[in-house]
């Protein structure tokens, strides 16, 4: 097994960037979900669950550590501040602010009770301290799970971007392989050791349209039917270090 893709999402729910190598620390992939867009009216961090248009923009992390955002119309904005907040507010049609994960304040976001119905009840969850992740610092996914997804919903596009992992691991065969990693140590390359804890519960995010991918409610329905609405596994970091494309991945 080896690392096939490395993904970093500097701004929560925006499209991310593929990397050749990355640093992993106790909070996950350095630079991942370091920023979020806060709704000034509610105080909540916006996500693609409640604001699907977020997935139409993208973000990368500059060498200086600033978020560089490209809006759907091609306009680019870099760094936090009034100009960025104004541009984001104009785009989204509401007053918002780009906030750091280190900033004091509410860490709540909303999701729909029924992932296939945007008129269902909106519920609130609280993100842990650290990066603006839903549960744990790192999300792992395997190519075997992507192939299994394609089997259970053959008409769907099981593009890795729908599922927003940090590490996509190349594994032979098909099946929900990474589920069996929970409770074990996963060594990546020479340095990094991860501790997968639990399958990732999925929501409306996997159904949302984004550049090159259409809306597909049946992706979630297939996961709900075949795999308890989970896909990939959440992991904590046991040993920090560098990860690179092609690194060997060993379990146990």
C-alpha positions, 0 to 999 in steps of 0.5 A: 500500500502507498500514498496515492494522493495528498489533499489539503483544504486550507478553508473549510468547505472550499475546494482544496489543493493536491500536494506532493508532500506535507507536514503532519503534526498533532492537529493533522496536516499542517495548513488543513482547515486552518480557516473558515467562513463565519456567518456574522448573523448566526456566528456559525462556521459555514459549510457546504452542508448549508451553503453548497456554493462554497464548493464552487470556490477553491483555496490554497495556502501560500508560502507565507501561510495565508489563504489564497481563495479563487472565487467561482468567477475567477477573482482571487483574494489573499489573506484575511481582512476587510477586503476579503470579508467584503468580497466573500460577503458579496459573493455569498449574499450575506455578511461573513468573515474569514476567521482563523481556527485559532481565533476565539469564538463559537465553533459551531456549524449546521447540517441537515437531519436528512442528508438528501433533503435541504428542507429537513431540520437543521441541526448544530454540531460543535467542532473540536479545538485545533483545525476546523475539522468535524471530528478528528485531525486526519481523514483517510480513504482508500482506492478500494473503498472508491472502487466499492462505491462505484460497484454499489452506485455504478452511475455515480462519479466516485471522484475523491473530491466528493469525500475530501480526505487528507490521504488517499491510500492505494490498496488492491482490490475492492471493499471498505478496507480502512474500516479494519484499521481502526484501533491499529497503528498505521505507519506512513513513510519513515516518520508518521504514525496514525491511529484510526479511530472510527469510520467517517459518518457522511452527510449532504456534502458528498451529494453537492455539485462542484466543478466537474461533478454534478449533484448526486443524492444517490451517492449518499443513498448508496452509502447509507444502504450499503455501509451505514452512511460511512466512508473513510476513517477518522484518525488521530496522529501518534507520531508527527513528521513528513508524508510524501506521495508514494510513501509506503503505508503499513498497518499494525 
